[in-house]
Amino acid sequence: MKKSLFTIFLFVLTSLALQAQSQKAFEGGEWFKFRIHYGPFNASYATLEVDETSLNGNPVYHIEGKGKSTGLLHWFFKVDDNYQTYIDKQTGKPYKFIRKIDEGGYTKDLEIDFDHNDNRAYVLDKKNNENHTYTTQPNVHDMLSAFYYIRNNIENDKLQPGDEMHLNIFIDDENMDFKLKFLGREVIRTKFGKVATLKFRPYVMAGRVFKEQESLTFWVSDDANKMPIKIEANLAVGSLDADLDSYKGLKHPFKIIMN
């Protein structure tokens, strides 16, 4: 199990869709907490938090994602992951991405600086004390910046079932083209009440992690926040479910359908 539940969780978030919309979906101070289940285990919690700062003189959003194993799973597969990205407040493009993980003894400690003018990613592998340079695709994103960029660019009322969308993502040392299909609208029951959602299915690589290409399904709120509500995944071994557990600092009202 070389990819942790939190890493898979972030992989799902990067698989959202993109279209054009000017309204911002988030702001500094936003915070999400998710409860992640792996089979019968309450396996871990994950948090995503946004604050505002500057990087090399540029005003940015600093976004941090954390994931830790809990309960019985922690005893035989310890997970302690930290992901950070610094994104331009206007364009949403990433300047720097940090990935520091410990997943059952499998560790990585990477810093990636993006040069969008020359389409380059400069990767510092701190664990092995190595530097590498990679060519990237235009408008490239990292695992975290992709999620927040796309939230700002989903145009709810124009989506039609069957629509497919793409996004360029750079992960560790490779470029990936994510394709996502919009399945439709659905009202689902959550701990907060009934929520109107947009339902998506990304195409993933079947094999080591996922059972088949269409192993993932996820739901985001059908409102101005486009906040992740629920994720379901059939893995090569077992299944994963993630549900929004708590939140604060939303830019827009969270629309809950009362019973």
Long-range contacts (C-beta under 8 A, 24 or more apart in sequence): 1-77, 1-103, 1-104, 1-237, 2-103, 2-104, 2-106, 2-208, 3-103, 3-208, 3-209, 4-44, 4-67, 4-69, 4-77, 4-79, 4-81, 4-101, 4-103, 4-104, 5-36, 5-38, 5-43, 5-44, 5-67, 5-69, 5-79, 5-240, 6-36, 6-44, 6-46, 6-65, 6-66, 6-67, 6-68, 6-79, 6-81, 7-67, 7-81, 7-101, 7-103, 8-209, 8-233, 8-235, 8-240, 9-34, 9-36, 9-46, 9-67, 9-231, 9-240, 9-242, 10-65, 10-83, 10-143, 10-144, 10-147, 11-143, 11-204, 12-202, 12-216, 12-218, 12-231, 12-233, 12-242, 13-143, 13-144, 13-146, 13-147, 13-228, 14-141, 14-143, 14-144, 14-146, 14-147, 14-167, 14-169, 14-178, 15-167, 15-178, 15-180, 15-200, 15-202, 15-204, 15-216, 15-218, 16-146, 16-147, 16-150, 16-151, 16-154, 16-167, 16-180, 16-200, 16-220, 17-150, 17-154, 17-159, 17-163, 17-165, 17-167, 17-180, 17-182, 17-200, 18-149, 18-150, 18-153, 18-154, 18-165, 18-166, 18-167, 19-153, 19-154, 19-155, 19-158, 19-159, 19-165, 20-153, 20-155, 21-152, 21-153, 21-154, 21-155, 23-152, 23-224, 24-152, 24-251, 25-148, 25-151, 25-152, 25-154, 25-224, 25-225, 25-226, 25-227, 25-251, 25-252, 26-50, 26-148, 26-151, 26-152, 26-225, 26-250, 26-251, 27-249, 27-251, 28-52, 28-61, 28-249, 29-248, 29-249, 30-247, 30-248, 30-249, 30-250, 30-251, 31-247, 31-248, 31-249, 32-227, 32-228, 32-244, 32-246, 32-247, 33-244, 33-245, 33-246, 33-247, 34-228, 34-242, 34-243, 34-244, 34-245, 35-242, 35-243, 35-245, 36-67, 36-240, 36-241, 36-242, 37-240, 37-241, 37-242, 37-243, 38-73, 38-238, 38-239, 38-240, 39-238, 39-239, 41-71, 41-72, 41-73, 42-70, 42-71, 43-69, 43-70, 43-71, 43-73, 43-240, 44-68, 44-69, 44-70, 44-73, 44-79, 45-70, 45-245, 46-242, 48-144, 50-148, 50-249, 52-89, 53-86, 55-86, 55-95, 55-96, 56-95, 58-88, 58-95, 59-88, 59-89, 60-86, 60-87, 60-88, 60-89, 60-95, 61-86, 61-87, 61-89, 61-148, 62-86, 63-87, 63-144, 63-145, 63-148, 65-144, 77-103, 77-104, 78-102, 78-103, 78-104, 78-105, 79-103, 79-104, 83-143, 83-144, 84-144, 85-142, 85-143, 85-144, 85-145, 87-145, 87-148, 87-149, 92-145, 92-148, 92-149, 92-152, 92-153, 93-139, 93-141, 93-145, 93-149, 94-140, 94-141, 94-142, 94-144, 94-145, 97-142, 97-143, 97-144, 97-145, 99-143, 99-172, 108-172, 110-172, 112-142, 112-170, 114-140, 114-142, 114-170, 116-140, 121-170, 123-172, 123-173, 132-173, 134-170, 134-173, 134-174, 134-175, 136-168, 136-170, 136-175, 137-168, 137-170, 137-175, 137-177, 138-168, 139-168, 140-168, 140-169, 140-170, 140-175, 141-167, 141-168, 141-169, 141-170, 142-169, 142-170, 142-171, 143-169, 143-171, 146-178, 147-228, 150-226, 151-220, 151-225, 151-226, 151-227, 154-198, 154-220, 154-226, 156-198, 156-222, 156-223, 156-226, 159-198, 178-202, 178-203, 179-203, 183-217, 185-222, 186-219, 187-257, 188-219, 188-229, 188-230, 190-229, 190-230, 190-243, 190-244, 191-243, 191-244, 191-245, 192-244, 192-254, 192-256, 193-256, 193-257, 193-258, 193-259, 194-256, 194-257, 194-258, 194-259, 195-221, 195-229, 195-255, 195-256, 195-257, 196-221, 196-222, 196-223, 196-255, 196-257, 197-221, 197-222, 197-229, 197-230, 198-222, 198-226, 207-236, 208-236, 209-235, 209-236, 210-234, 210-235, 210-236, 211-235, 211-236, 221-254, 221-255, 222-255, 223-252, 223-253, 223-254, 223-255, 224-251, 224-252, 225-250, 225-251, 225-252, 225-254, 227-254
